[in-house]
Amino acid sequence: MEVFAASTDSRFVHKIWQAEELSKMVPGGVPFPMISDAGGLIGQVYGLFEPAAGVDIRGRFIIDPDFVIRAMEVLTPEVGRNVSELIRQVKAFQHVRATGEVTPSGWQPGRTALKPGPDLAGNVWREWNTDQAF
Amino acid sequence: METGQGCVKPAAGPLGAGSTPETATAPPTMKEEVKMNLARVGHPAPDFEANIYLDGGFQTLKLSDHKGKWIVLCFYPGDFTFV
């Protein structure tokens, strides 16, 4: 899995942020490319550019090996991401891609996934209950 | 891969049909020609080329060069901010 991080900061600012702060949180600094979207054109295409502030707001996209966007999450800047949920979603999409099954609400690796088809219509309640949503 | 380390060489930015997002200011006659692929789930990711900082150096990254792998693309409001 490839991780890329992007903001409207220049790559020069990325360098200093890595040196002055990130490297004190992550030994050696963050290992992934830090993209400079100076001017926000990429953020516009991804629907995240906020012209009043001149920044790309918080958003993340999961892109599959066919280069199709599978998931997106966008937040205003005050609240940070949940990396565990990101990883869960990637594993769920990988499971779907590998098996053709679909993953109900709250699915985690090892839990029941569903085989879509006529026999399942009206019978999901036999396979899944709300306790499994959490 | 960019070889120079200069401060003014721009990356290409968004790539694809038209080079300007729909939201950009453009004369009406031009807007009709712009069909930039905007990000939507279930649709191909908008491609772009960007300047990056990685491993102590400056490089250029084209998103579609990483086709074939799972990609997580994260945007955040700014370096040195808080969350």
Backbone of each chain as ProteinMPNN parsed JSONL, in Angstrom:
{"seq_chain_A": "MEVFAASTDSRFVHKIWQAEELSKMVPGGVPFPMISDAGGLIGQVYGLFEPAAGVDIRGRFIIDPDFVIRAMEVLTPEVGRNVSELIRQVKAFQHVRATGEVTPSGWQPGRTALKPGPDLAGNVWREWNTDQAF", "coords_chain_A": {"N_chain_A": [[0.846, -1.194, 0.0], [0.544, 2.174, -0.86], [1.22, 5.312, 0.536], [0.362, 8.677, 0.39], [0.812, 12.065, 1.259], [-0.694, 15.262, 1.21], [-0.559, 18.784, 0.995], [-1.184, 22.337, 0.721], [1.191, 23.508, 1.19], [4.59, 24.439, 0.358], [7.239, 22.344, -1.003], [9.494, 23.002, 0.291], [8.699, 23.939, 2.781], [7.601, 21.54, 3.65], [9.963, 20.078, 3.99], [11.165, 21.372, 6.181], [9.219, 21.077, 8.138], [9.229, 18.314, 8.442], [11.829, 18.035, 9.452], [11.817, 19.612, 11.776], [9.619, 18.943, 13.333], [7.987, 16.567, 12.669], [9.874, 14.523, 12.661], [10.358, 14.277, 15.303], [8.188, 13.015, 16.257], [7.94, 10.696, 14.782], [10.403, 8.396, 14.473], [13.103, 9.175, 12.407], [11.459, 10.473, 10.715], [8.462, 10.941, 8.675], [7.769, 8.285, 6.385], [6.663, 8.534, 3.878], [5.894, 10.079, 0.643], [5.666, 13.624, 0.602], [3.404, 15.649, -0.69], [3.401, 18.65, -2.541], [0.826, 20.777, -3.027], [0.774, 23.376, -4.061], [-1.073, 26.238, -4.618], [-3.379, 24.787, -4.903], [-4.63, 23.363, -7.001], [-4.795, 20.598, -7.358], [-6.227, 19.902, -5.107], [-8.64, 21.141, -5.765], [-9.598, 19.487, -7.817], [-10.027, 17.215, -6.364], [-12.015, 18.044, -4.742], [-11.571, 19.439, -2.36], [-10.43, 21.888, -1.946], [-10.33, 24.927, -0.227], [-11.157, 28.024, -0.914], [-11.266, 30.441, 0.583], [-9.532, 30.129, 2.711], [-7.352, 29.241, 1.418], [-6.394, 26.655, 1.452], [-6.18, 23.024, 1.306], [-8.712, 21.133, 2.65], [-9.196, 18.583, 5.23], [-8.98, 15.428, 3.923], [-9.348, 12.068, 2.716], [-8.528, 9.441, 0.459], [-9.176, 6.235, -0.806], [-7.658, 4.324, -3.189], [-7.972, 1.861, -5.616], [-6.149, -0.999, -7.09], [-6.828, -0.828, -9.792], [-6.973, 1.82, -10.184], [-9.253, 3.074, -9.402], [-11.325, 5.087, -7.385], [-12.253, 4.026, -4.24], [-13.11, 4.771, -1.704], [-13.848, 7.682, 0.202], [-13.164, 10.228, 2.582], [-14.053, 13.14, 4.168], [-13.326, 15.854, 6.211], [-13.939, 18.772, 8.208], [-11.25, 20.874, 9.364], [-10.886, 20.576, 12.205], [-11.064, 18.095, 13.394], [-9.315, 15.084, 13.641], [-8.129, 12.204, 11.74], [-9.186, 8.686, 11.824], [-7.097, 6.183, 11.932], [-7.322, 3.45, 12.248], [-9.858, 2.87, 11.235], [-9.497, 3.567, 8.583], [-7.659, 1.545, 7.82], [-9.242, -0.694, 8.253], [-11.194, -0.301, 6.275], [-9.63, -0.506, 3.937], [-8.836, -3.194, 4.144], [-11.335, -4.383, 3.947], [-12.161, -3.69, 1.337], [-10.167, -5.015, -0.038], [-10.795, -7.631, 0.63], [-13.292, -7.908, -0.615], [-12.512, -7.625, -3.261], [-10.926, -9.87, -3.574], [-12.616, -12.041, -3.066], [-15.238, -11.65, -3.968], [-17.269, -11.499, -2.214], [-19.412, -9.467, -0.098], [-19.101, -6.919, 2.41], [-20.69, -6.578, 5.418], [-22.017, -3.955, 7.61], [-19.723, -2.902, 10.071], [-17.957, -4.936, 9.628], [-15.055, -6.876, 10.189], [-11.789, -8.232, 9.536], [-12.007, -11.738, 9.37], [-14.567, -11.881, 10.316], [-18.044, -12.59, 9.452], [-18.696, -12.389, 6.039], [-20.811, -11.55, 3.261], [-22.467, -13.39, 0.667], [-23.585, -12.08, -2.159], [-26.779, -12.39, -3.785], [-29.733, -13.984, -5.175], [-30.682, -15.8, -3.217], [-29.991, -14.654, -0.847], [-31.493, -12.409, -0.57], [-33.773, -10.845, 1.505], [-32.987, -12.485, 3.531], [-30.888, -11.642, 5.02], [-31.009, -11.158, 7.717], [-30.672, -13.641, 8.839], [-27.998, -14.037, 8.707], [-26.669, -11.889, 9.759], [-26.56, -9.575, 12.49], [-27.458, -6.682, 14.475], [-25.62, -6.473, 16.542], [-23.222, -6.975, 15.397], [-22.463, -4.731, 14.18], [-20.671, -3.212, 15.482]], "CA_chain_A": [[0.0, 0.0, 0.0], [1.3, 3.416, -0.972], [0.593, 6.433, 1.233], [0.834, 10.001, -0.005], [0.196, 13.155, 2.013], [-0.667, 16.467, 0.386], [-1.106, 20.051, 1.465], [-0.831, 23.438, -0.175], [2.526, 24.007, 1.535], [5.655, 24.132, -0.595], [8.096, 21.231, -0.582], [10.505, 23.552, 1.212], [8.079, 23.907, 4.103], [7.532, 20.113, 4.018], [11.293, 19.667, 4.468], [11.432, 21.911, 7.511], [8.272, 20.442, 9.071], [9.777, 16.973, 8.703], [13.033, 18.149, 10.276], [11.618, 20.3, 13.058], [8.53, 18.425, 14.167], [7.551, 15.189, 12.411], [10.934, 13.586, 13.032], [10.315, 14.107, 16.757], [7.058, 12.126, 16.535], [8.214, 9.44, 14.079], [11.857, 8.329, 14.302], [13.514, 9.237, 11.004], [10.487, 11.245, 9.929], [7.45, 10.126, 7.988], [8.448, 7.623, 5.264], [5.919, 8.638, 2.62], [6.068, 11.343, -0.072], [4.869, 14.787, 1.015], [3.07, 16.33, -1.947], [3.085, 20.081, -2.498], [-0.261, 21.202, -3.923], [0.806, 24.839, -4.017], [-2.094, 26.776, -5.512], [-4.616, 24.056, -4.649], [-5.309, 22.824, -8.191], [-5.11, 19.18, -7.134], [-7.32, 19.923, -4.135], [-9.891, 21.471, -6.466], [-10.069, 18.309, -8.543], [-10.468, 16.25, -5.361], [-13.146, 18.613, -4.026], [-11.147, 19.769, -1.002], [-9.782, 23.198, -1.829], [-11.143, 25.962, 0.414], [-10.525, 29.242, -1.425], [-11.155, 31.517, 1.572], [-8.345, 29.889, 3.523], [-6.239, 28.895, 0.536], [-5.836, 25.344, 1.825], [-6.952, 21.8, 1.09], [-9.182, 20.636, 3.941], [-8.787, 17.211, 5.513], [-9.705, 14.419, 3.157], [-8.498, 10.95, 2.293], [-9.098, 8.651, -0.621], [-8.609, 4.907, -1.035], [-7.666, 4.066, -4.628], [-7.664, 0.436, -5.787], [-5.092, -1.225, -8.094], [-7.3, -0.407, -11.12], [-6.959, 3.286, -10.15], [-10.614, 3.535, -9.12], [-11.519, 5.54, -6.007], [-13.198, 3.161, -3.533], [-13.645, 5.418, -0.504], [-13.353, 9.009, 0.518], [-13.63, 10.777, 3.852], [-13.696, 14.555, 4.201], [-13.67, 16.483, 7.48], [-13.372, 20.094, 8.451], [-9.923, 20.606, 9.915], [-10.72, 20.49, 13.654], [-11.079, 16.701, 13.857], [-8.345, 14.246, 12.931], [-8.56, 10.933, 11.157], [-9.063, 7.432, 12.572], [-6.308, 5.333, 11.039], [-7.841, 2.078, 12.338], [-10.984, 2.755, 10.303], [-8.906, 3.547, 7.242], [-7.088, 0.212, 7.562], [-10.38, -1.617, 8.139], [-11.813, -0.133, 4.954], [-8.736, -1.078, 2.916], [-8.935, -4.658, 4.236], [-12.652, -4.782, 3.449], [-12.146, -3.622, -0.13], [-9.299, -6.092, -0.53], [-11.562, -8.876, 0.778], [-14.3, -7.905, -1.675], [-11.821, -7.817, -4.539], [-10.377, -11.228, -3.636], [-13.597, -13.111, -2.89], [-16.551, -11.362, -4.534], [-18.231, -11.294, -1.133], [-19.577, -8.078, 0.335], [-18.85, -6.855, 3.849], [-21.738, -5.797, 6.098], [-21.623, -2.925, 8.576], [-18.911, -3.351, 11.195], [-17.108, -6.073, 9.267], [-13.618, -6.897, 10.46], [-11.213, -9.475, 9.018], [-12.379, -12.916, 10.15], [-16.012, -11.912, 10.543], [-18.861, -13.07, 8.349], [-19.03, -11.57, 4.879], [-22.031, -12.066, 2.631], [-22.421, -13.698, -0.768], [-24.8, -11.483, -2.721], [-27.492, -13.224, -4.749], [-31.174, -14.102, -4.907], [-30.979, -16.532, -1.985], [-29.735, -13.816, 0.333], [-32.5, -11.346, -0.486], [-34.748, -11.112, 2.568], [-32.435, -13.42, 4.514], [-29.693, -11.103, 5.676], [-31.194, -11.275, 9.172], [-30.163, -14.949, 9.29], [-26.531, -14.029, 8.638], [-26.07, -10.694, 10.366], [-27.426, -8.811, 13.379], [-26.915, -5.358, 14.764], [-24.464, -6.549, 17.437], [-22.006, -7.076, 14.585], [-22.176, -3.437, 13.575], [-19.719, -2.457, 16.32]], "C_chain_A": [[0.881, 1.244, 0.0], [0.524, 4.518, -0.248], [1.21, 7.728, 0.738], [0.091, 11.036, 0.83], [0.353, 14.439, 1.222], [-1.219, 17.656, 1.149], [-0.668, 21.134, 0.488], [0.533, 24.048, 0.173], [3.528, 23.646, 0.437], [6.471, 22.938, -0.101], [9.2, 21.715, 0.347], [9.963, 23.554, 2.636], [7.946, 22.454, 4.578], [8.87, 19.656, 4.607], [11.512, 20.126, 5.913], [10.473, 21.328, 8.544], [8.762, 19.04, 9.444], [10.942, 17.069, 9.693], [12.715, 18.645, 11.681], [10.572, 19.657, 13.946], [8.236, 16.943, 13.928], [8.604, 14.177, 12.855], [11.011, 13.391, 14.547], [9.13, 13.251, 17.182], [7.31, 10.735, 15.959], [9.727, 9.365, 13.856], [12.242, 8.278, 12.819], [12.574, 10.045, 10.135], [9.507, 10.346, 9.22], [8.067, 9.557, 6.705], [7.786, 7.836, 3.91], [6.148, 9.992, 1.955], [5.137, 12.422, 0.467], [4.663, 15.638, -0.235], [2.84, 17.813, -1.684], [2.004, 20.382, -3.536], [-0.352, 22.729, -3.873], [-0.158, 25.391, -5.064], [-3.406, 26.013, -5.448], [-5.309, 23.452, -5.852], [-5.679, 21.354, -8.025], [-6.273, 19.081, -6.147], [-8.657, 20.279, -4.767], [-10.468, 20.245, -7.152], [-10.599, 17.253, -7.569], [-11.564, 16.828, -4.444], [-12.829, 19.101, -2.632], [-10.613, 21.177, -0.843], [-10.76, 24.212, -1.263], [-10.548, 27.314, 0.034], [-10.321, 30.32, -0.362], [-9.887, 31.365, 2.397], [-7.124, 29.562, 2.669], [-5.614, 27.552, 0.844], [-6.74, 24.208, 1.343], [-7.406, 21.298, 2.454], [-8.886, 19.144, 4.054], [-9.627, 16.215, 4.722], [-8.777, 13.272, 2.805], [-9.275, 10.038, 1.375], [-8.391, 7.303, -0.659], [-8.773, 4.599, -2.519], [-7.204, 2.627, -4.852], [-6.631, 0.238, -6.908], [-5.524, -0.917, -9.527], [-7.401, 1.117, -11.231], [-8.367, 3.867, -10.001], [-10.702, 3.94, -7.649], [-12.585, 4.661, -5.352], [-13.817, 3.852, -2.338], [-13.063, 6.805, -0.377], [-13.949, 9.468, 1.838], [-13.142, 12.218, 3.91], [-14.199, 15.145, 5.513], [-13.226, 17.94, 7.455], [-12.159, 19.906, 9.363], [-9.827, 20.303, 11.406], [-10.582, 19.052, 14.161], [-10.153, 15.862, 12.974], [-8.932, 12.92, 12.489], [-8.542, 9.801, 12.177], [-8.372, 6.428, 11.661], [-6.809, 3.888, 11.075], [-8.997, 1.877, 11.367], [-10.495, 2.772, 8.855], [-8.4, 2.144, 6.901], [-8.202, -0.818, 7.419], [-11.021, -1.525, 6.761], [-10.929, -0.722, 3.843], [-8.849, -2.606, 2.941], [-10.274, -5.149, 3.706], [-12.688, -4.743, 1.926], [-11.238, -4.699, -0.725], [-10.013, -7.434, -0.448], [-12.599, -8.994, -0.351], [-13.649, -8.24, -3.024], [-11.343, -9.27, -4.694], [-11.46, -12.295, -3.694], [-14.912, -12.89, -3.629], [-17.636, -11.24, -3.487], [-18.365, -9.799, -0.841], [-19.54, -8.049, 1.861], [-19.898, -5.984, 4.528], [-21.147, -4.802, 7.093], [-20.827, -3.528, 9.726], [-17.982, -4.506, 10.874], [-15.655, -5.838, 9.666], [-13.066, -8.178, 9.848], [-11.543, -10.65, 9.945], [-13.867, -13.005, 10.441], [-16.749, -12.323, 9.266], [-19.005, -12.011, 7.261], [-20.186, -12.254, 4.155], [-21.809, -12.329, 1.155], [-23.703, -13.162, -1.401], [-25.457, -12.412, -3.74], [-28.943, -13.366, -4.342], [-31.487, -14.796, -3.584], [-30.811, -15.686, -0.737], [-30.788, -12.737, 0.507], [-33.555, -11.716, 0.55], [-34.229, -12.01, 3.662], [-31.172, -12.921, 5.205], [-29.799, -11.263, 7.188], [-30.714, -12.625, 9.713], [-28.637, -14.931, 9.445], [-25.896, -12.941, 9.49], [-27.063, -10.059, 11.318], [-26.698, -7.552, 13.833], [-25.748, -5.383, 15.742], [-23.153, -6.532, 16.641], [-21.628, -5.75, 13.933], [-21.057, -2.699, 14.31], [-18.412, -3.217, 16.514]], "O_chain_A": [[1.84, 1.345, 0.766], [-0.691, 4.636, -0.408], [2.432, 7.86, 0.672], [-1.108, 10.904, 1.078], [1.404, 14.684, 0.63], [-2.22, 17.549, 1.859], [0.105, 20.889, -0.438], [0.976, 24.995, -0.478], [3.34, 22.684, -0.307], [6.402, 22.569, 1.072], [9.774, 20.929, 1.102], [10.675, 23.216, 3.581], [8.15, 22.163, 5.757], [8.901, 18.933, 5.604], [11.983, 19.362, 6.754], [10.857, 21.107, 9.693], [8.713, 18.639, 10.607], [11.032, 16.292, 10.643], [13.278, 18.156, 12.66], [10.617, 19.799, 15.168], [8.233, 16.151, 14.87], [8.272, 13.106, 13.363], [11.651, 12.453, 15.023], [9.063, 12.807, 18.328], [6.944, 9.726, 16.562], [10.279, 10.188, 13.125], [11.753, 7.428, 12.074], [12.852, 10.28, 8.959], [9.692, 9.13, 9.166], [8.805, 10.257, 6.011], [8.298, 7.365, 2.895], [6.55, 10.949, 2.618], [3.967, 12.164, 0.752], [5.591, 16.252, -0.761], [2.167, 18.186, -0.723], [2.221, 20.264, -4.742], [-1.427, 23.292, -3.669], [-0.068, 25.054, -6.244], [-4.439, 26.521, -5.884], [-6.471, 23.059, -5.75], [-6.732, 20.911, -8.483], [-7.188, 18.278, -6.33], [-9.696, 19.771, -4.346], [-11.67, 19.99, -7.083], [-11.505, 16.491, -7.904], [-11.985, 16.176, -3.489], [-13.724, 19.174, -1.79], [-10.366, 21.621, 0.279], [-11.882, 24.345, -1.752], [-9.532, 27.715, 0.601], [-9.319, 31.035, -0.391], [-9.243, 32.356, 2.741], [-5.992, 29.604, 3.152], [-4.444, 27.322, 0.539], [-7.908, 24.417, 1.017], [-6.575, 21.059, 3.33], [-8.394, 18.52, 3.113], [-10.85, 16.181, 4.853], [-7.576, 13.465, 2.618], [-10.491, 9.88, 1.488], [-7.166, 7.23, -0.559], [-9.886, 4.611, -3.045], [-6.163, 2.221, -4.337], [-6.277, 1.194, -7.599], [-4.669, -0.758, -10.398], [-7.858, 1.641, -12.247], [-8.637, 4.994, -10.416], [-10.213, 3.227, -6.773], [-13.702, 4.564, -5.859], [-14.955, 3.548, -1.984], [-11.935, 7.069, -0.793], [-15.088, 9.141, 2.169], [-11.955, 12.486, 3.723], [-15.358, 14.957, 5.883], [-12.265, 18.298, 6.774], [-12.053, 18.893, 10.054], [-8.789, 19.815, 11.853], [-10.039, 18.825, 15.243], [-10.202, 15.924, 11.745], [-10.065, 12.57, 12.819], [-7.963, 9.932, 13.255], [-8.98, 5.89, 10.736], [-6.737, 3.178, 10.072], [-9.102, 0.822, 10.741], [-11.033, 2.061, 8.006], [-8.68, 1.621, 5.822], [-8.127, -1.709, 6.572], [-11.352, -2.542, 6.152], [-11.433, -1.362, 2.92], [-8.947, -3.24, 1.891], [-10.346, -6.21, 3.085], [-13.195, -5.67, 1.295], [-11.521, -5.23, -1.8], [-9.867, -8.277, -1.332], [-12.752, -10.054, -0.958], [-14.173, -9.03, -3.809], [-11.353, -9.825, -5.793], [-11.257, -13.346, -4.303], [-15.633, -13.852, -3.892], [-18.782, -10.921, -3.804], [-17.549, -8.985, -1.275], [-19.9, -9.024, 2.521], [-19.989, -4.789, 4.248], [-19.949, -4.809, 7.375], [-21.219, -4.551, 10.289], [-17.289, -5.005, 11.76], [-15.111, -4.747, 9.498], [-13.822, -9.132, 9.659], [-11.375, -10.555, 11.16], [-14.376, -14.076, 10.774], [-16.177, -12.392, 8.178], [-19.391, -10.875, 7.536], [-20.49, -13.416, 4.423], [-21.075, -11.609, 0.477], [-24.78, -13.724, -1.203], [-24.773, -13.132, -4.467], [-29.334, -12.91, -3.267], [-32.444, -14.429, -2.902], [-31.41, -15.964, 0.302], [-30.963, -12.208, 1.605], [-34.159, -12.786, 0.471], [-34.942, -12.282, 4.628], [-30.477, -13.677, 5.884], [-28.793, -11.48, 7.864], [-30.39, -12.745, 10.895], [-28.067, -15.707, 10.211], [-24.739, -13.049, 9.895], [-28.257, -9.995, 11.025], [-25.499, -7.383, 13.609], [-24.961, -4.437, 15.786], [-22.11, -6.125, 17.153], [-20.621, -5.648, 13.232], [-20.553, -1.685, 13.826], [-17.507, -2.728, 17.19]]}, "seq_chain_B": "METGQGCVKPAAGPLGAGSTPETATAPPTMKEEVKMNLARVGHPAPDFEANIYLDGGFQTLKLSDHKGKWIVLCFYPGDFTFV", "coords_chain_B": {"N_chain_B": [[11.247, 11.512, -13.274], [12.392, 14.287, -11.597], [15.327, 16.138, -12.167], [16.522, 18.545, -11.5], [16.862, 20.817, -8.711], [15.669, 23.163, -8.316], [13.861, 26.184, -7.417], [11.675, 27.085, -8.779], [10.592, 25.458, -10.71], [7.649, 24.3, -11.951], [5.403, 21.588, -11.203], [3.211, 19.565, -13.244], [0.636, 19.503, -12.231], [-2.934, 18.88, -12.005], [-3.893, 16.283, -14.272], [-5.273, 15.234, -17.397], [-8.393, 15.25, -19.285], [-8.643, 18.406, -20.432], [-7.029, 20.949, -18.566], [-7.754, 22.33, -16.398], [-9.541, 22.582, -13.407], [-13.139, 22.37, -12.949], [-14.009, 24.333, -11.255], [-12.325, 26.423, -11.525], [-11.644, 29.781, -12.544], [-12.752, 30.736, -15.638], [-13.237, 31.871, -18.987], [-16.62, 31.78, -20.263], [-16.835, 30.489, -22.746], [-14.642, 28.873, -22.74], [-15.135, 27.271, -20.559], [-16.994, 25.368, -21.341], [-15.508, 23.603, -22.738], [-13.958, 22.426, -20.875], [-13.564, 19.471, -19.27], [-12.899, 18.327, -16.748], [-11.986, 15.545, -14.871], [-13.543, 14.941, -11.977], [-13.088, 13.983, -8.542], [-14.734, 11.056, -7.564], [-16.336, 8.423, -5.798], [-16.057, 5.097, -7.031], [-15.296, 5.812, -9.515], [-12.599, 6.526, -11.836], [-9.543, 7.68, -10.366], [-8.683, 11.118, -10.344], [-5.904, 12.034, -12.182], [-2.594, 13.312, -11.486], [0.356, 15.367, -11.551], [2.904, 16.169, -9.299], [5.048, 18.21, -7.255], [7.203, 16.827, -4.812], [8.384, 16.165, -1.46], [10.746, 13.929, -0.314], [12.621, 11.546, 1.449], [14.701, 13.363, 2.021], [15.044, 14.756, -0.316], [14.007, 16.573, -3.293], [11.465, 15.688, -5.539], [9.507, 14.641, -8.402], [6.184, 13.516, -8.56], [3.977, 11.328, -10.167], [0.704, 10.433, -9.988], [-0.548, 8.26, -11.314], [1.566, 6.625, -11.939], [1.676, 4.832, -9.945], [-0.313, 3.082, -10.245], [-1.865, -0.112, -9.947], [-1.209, -0.713, -7.417], [-2.547, -0.521, -4.059], [-3.6, 2.625, -3.029], [-3.378, 5.205, -0.675], [-4.449, 8.374, -0.398], [-3.908, 11.295, 1.179], [-5.099, 14.402, 2.255], [-4.345, 17.425, 3.982], [-4.808, 20.323, 6.11], [-2.529, 21.962, 6.658], [1.053, 22.217, 7.063], [2.663, 22.252, 10.239], [0.374, 22.849, 11.606], [-2.284, 21.738, 13.837], [-3.781, 19.378, 14.225]], "CA_chain_B": [[11.96, 12.003, -12.076], [13.005, 15.593, -11.82], [16.734, 16.148, -11.789], [16.876, 19.831, -10.896], [16.373, 21.063, -7.352], [15.401, 24.602, -8.301], [12.711, 26.589, -6.623], [10.583, 27.629, -9.572], [10.089, 24.536, -11.723], [6.357, 23.801, -11.513], [4.917, 20.306, -11.687], [2.114, 19.766, -14.188], [-0.649, 19.6, -11.542], [-3.941, 17.914, -12.468], [-3.74, 15.82, -15.645], [-6.506, 14.644, -17.911], [-9.097, 16.039, -20.29], [-8.629, 19.76, -19.907], [-6.021, 21.02, -17.517], [-8.256, 23.226, -15.376], [-10.748, 22.08, -12.75], [-14.373, 23.083, -13.286], [-14.229, 25.463, -10.369], [-11.408, 27.512, -11.846], [-12.221, 30.874, -13.308], [-12.436, 30.637, -17.059], [-14.294, 32.453, -19.812], [-17.685, 30.805, -20.514], [-16.583, 29.675, -23.931], [-13.661, 27.84, -22.395], [-15.686, 26.347, -19.562], [-17.7, 24.273, -21.995], [-14.543, 22.629, -23.236], [-13.269, 21.803, -19.756], [-14.253, 18.305, -18.708], [-11.961, 17.74, -15.789], [-12.477, 14.408, -14.137], [-13.533, 15.233, -10.548], [-13.009, 12.772, -7.721], [-15.974, 10.434, -7.091], [-16.139, 6.999, -5.548], [-16.497, 4.244, -8.128], [-14.78, 6.356, -10.771], [-11.133, 6.611, -11.817], [-8.956, 8.795, -9.619], [-8.07, 12.159, -11.169], [-4.445, 11.917, -12.176], [-1.872, 14.58, -11.368], [1.798, 15.354, -11.299], [3.154, 17.157, -8.251], [6.338, 18.251, -6.57], [7.145, 16.18, -3.504], [9.578, 16.051, -0.626], [10.864, 12.531, 0.116], [13.981, 11.072, 1.728], [15.685, 14.436, 2.009], [15.219, 15.382, -1.63], [12.834, 17.014, -4.042], [11.189, 14.855, -6.71], [8.189, 14.805, -8.988], [5.397, 12.295, -8.445], [2.768, 11.214, -10.984], [-0.104, 9.469, -9.243], [-0.844, 7.05, -12.091], [2.734, 5.733, -11.947], [1.502, 3.878, -8.851], [-1.42, 2.185, -10.603], [-1.502, -1.504, -9.689], [-1.1, -0.857, -5.968], [-3.521, 0.227, -3.268], [-3.085, 3.962, -2.733], [-4.108, 6.071, 0.251], [-4.077, 9.763, -0.678], [-4.417, 12.104, 2.301], [-4.913, 15.861, 2.24], [-4.472, 18.041, 5.312], [-4.848, 21.769, 5.883], [-1.269, 22.68, 6.613], [2.195, 21.887, 7.905], [2.819, 22.997, 11.499], [-0.887, 23.065, 12.313], [-2.352, 21.099, 15.138], [-4.489, 18.092, 14.335]], "C_chain_B": [[12.666, 13.309, -12.4], [14.461, 15.565, -11.367], [17.113, 17.442, -11.086], [16.289, 19.967, -9.501], [15.965, 22.53, -7.217], [14.1, 24.925, -7.614], [11.54, 27.036, -7.483], [10.033, 26.645, -10.595], [8.753, 23.961, -11.273], [6.105, 22.377, -12.016], [3.658, 20.571, -12.51], [0.771, 19.971, -13.495], [-1.628, 18.585, -12.079], [-3.736, 17.569, -13.941], [-5.08, 15.279, -16.113], [-7.149, 15.562, -18.912], [-9.266, 17.456, -19.78], [-7.622, 19.828, -18.785], [-6.503, 21.872, -16.36], [-9.497, 22.626, -14.732], [-11.957, 22.95, -13.08], [-14.551, 24.353, -12.473], [-13.319, 26.642, -10.683], [-12.125, 28.571, -12.673], [-11.797, 30.739, -14.767], [-13.554, 31.317, -17.839], [-15.337, 31.387, -20.14], [-17.411, 29.919, -21.723], [-15.58, 28.58, -23.635], [-14.259, 26.805, -21.462], [-16.359, 25.151, -20.209], [-16.743, 23.195, -22.482], [-13.877, 21.86, -22.095], [-14.107, 20.646, -19.221], [-13.306, 17.599, -17.758], [-12.684, 16.659, -15.015], [-12.39, 14.718, -12.642], [-13.637, 13.942, -9.741], [-14.39, 12.311, -7.269], [-15.698, 8.967, -6.826], [-16.739, 6.185, -6.69], [-16.023, 4.717, -9.491], [-13.261, 6.473, -10.685], [-10.648, 7.844, -11.054], [-8.426, 9.835, -10.601], [-6.547, 12.088, -11.048], [-3.818, 13.297, -11.996], [-0.38, 14.314, -11.275], [2.091, 16.463, -10.301], [4.6, 17.11, -7.789], [6.187, 17.614, -5.206], [8.473, 16.355, -2.777], [9.619, 14.623, -0.101], [12.338, 12.202, 0.325], [15.032, 12.169, 1.568], [15.857, 15.125, 0.68], [13.901, 15.805, -2.249], [12.686, 16.148, -5.291], [9.846, 15.262, -7.292], [7.466, 13.469, -8.915], [4.194, 12.38, -9.381], [1.925, 10.103, -10.377], [-0.283, 8.165, -10.014], [0.374, 6.142, -12.265], [2.6, 4.651, -10.887], [0.269, 3.002, -9.053], [-0.962, 0.743, -10.43], [-1.297, -1.772, -8.202], [-2.296, -0.173, -5.315], [-2.882, 1.549, -2.857], [-3.99, 4.618, -1.694], [-3.578, 7.49, 0.048], [-4.737, 10.644, 0.37], [-4.111, 13.576, 2.068], [-5.079, 16.374, 3.665], [-4.271, 19.542, 5.151], [-3.495, 22.461, 5.903], [-0.2, 22.14, 7.521], [2.176, 22.78, 9.153], [1.482, 23.369, 12.136], [-1.098, 21.897, 13.262], [-2.931, 19.69, 15.171], [-3.96, 17.112, 13.299]], "O_chain_B": [[13.433, 13.405, -13.358], [14.779, 15.027, -10.307], [17.939, 17.434, -10.172], [15.318, 19.29, -9.164], [15.926, 23.065, -6.109], [13.329, 24.03, -7.27], [10.481, 27.344, -6.935], [9.076, 26.979, -11.294], [8.715, 23.204, -10.304], [6.534, 22.007, -13.109], [3.107, 21.671, -12.475], [-0.143, 20.546, -14.085], [-1.216, 17.53, -12.562], [-3.444, 18.442, -14.758], [-5.924, 14.908, -15.297], [-6.543, 16.54, -19.349], [-9.966, 17.679, -18.792], [-7.392, 18.824, -18.111], [-5.743, 22.119, -15.424], [-10.413, 22.203, -15.437], [-11.816, 24.117, -13.444], [-15.158, 25.322, -12.93], [-13.521, 27.739, -10.164], [-13.079, 28.287, -13.398], [-10.608, 30.642, -15.072], [-14.7, 31.333, -17.39], [-14.991, 30.214, -20.282], [-17.726, 28.729, -21.711], [-15.652, 27.49, -24.202], [-13.945, 25.618, -21.548], [-16.3, 24.041, -19.681], [-17.114, 22.029, -22.621], [-13.306, 20.789, -22.303], [-15.236, 20.845, -18.772], [-12.961, 16.432, -17.944], [-13.819, 16.825, -14.569], [-11.292, 14.758, -12.087], [-14.197, 12.947, -10.199], [-15.135, 13.08, -6.661], [-14.919, 8.337, -7.542], [-17.782, 6.533, -7.242], [-16.318, 4.088, -10.507], [-12.7, 6.515, -9.59], [-11.269, 8.906, -11.098], [-7.786, 9.476, -11.589], [-5.991, 12.084, -9.95], [-4.43, 14.318, -12.312], [0.072, 13.211, -10.969], [1.582, 17.575, -10.441], [5.279, 16.092, -7.92], [5.187, 17.819, -4.519], [9.512, 16.645, -3.371], [8.648, 14.15, 0.489], [13.189, 12.53, -0.502], [16.118, 11.928, 1.043], [16.719, 15.992, 0.542], [12.824, 15.436, -1.78], [13.656, 15.906, -6.009], [9.144, 16.113, -6.745], [8.054, 12.42, -9.174], [3.477, 13.381, -9.389], [2.378, 8.964, -10.263], [-0.181, 7.084, -9.435], [0.226, 5.0, -12.699], [3.327, 3.658, -10.92], [-0.143, 2.274, -8.15], [0.185, 0.409, -10.728], [-1.221, -2.926, -7.779], [-2.97, 0.65, -5.934], [-1.744, 1.573, -2.387], [-5.215, 4.591, -1.818], [-2.404, 7.767, 0.294], [-5.963, 10.733, 0.444], [-2.987, 13.939, 1.724], [-5.854, 15.828, 4.451], [-3.649, 19.993, 4.189], [-3.326, 23.47, 5.219], [-0.486, 21.659, 8.618], [1.721, 23.923, 9.105], [1.454, 24.125, 13.107], [-0.166, 21.122, 13.479], [-2.6, 18.901, 16.056], [-4.427, 15.975, 13.229]]}, "name": "protein", "num_of_chains": 2, "seq": "MEVFAASTDSRFVHKIWQAEELSKMVPGGVPFPMISDAGGLIGQVYGLFEPAAGVDIRGRFIIDPDFVIRAMEVLTPEVGRNVSELIRQVKAFQHVRATGEVTPSGWQPGRTALKPGPDLAGNVWREWNTDQAFMETGQGCVKPAAGPLGAGSTPETATAPPTMKEEVKMNLARVGHPAPDFEANIYLDGGFQTLKLSDHKGKWIVLCFYPGDFTFV"}
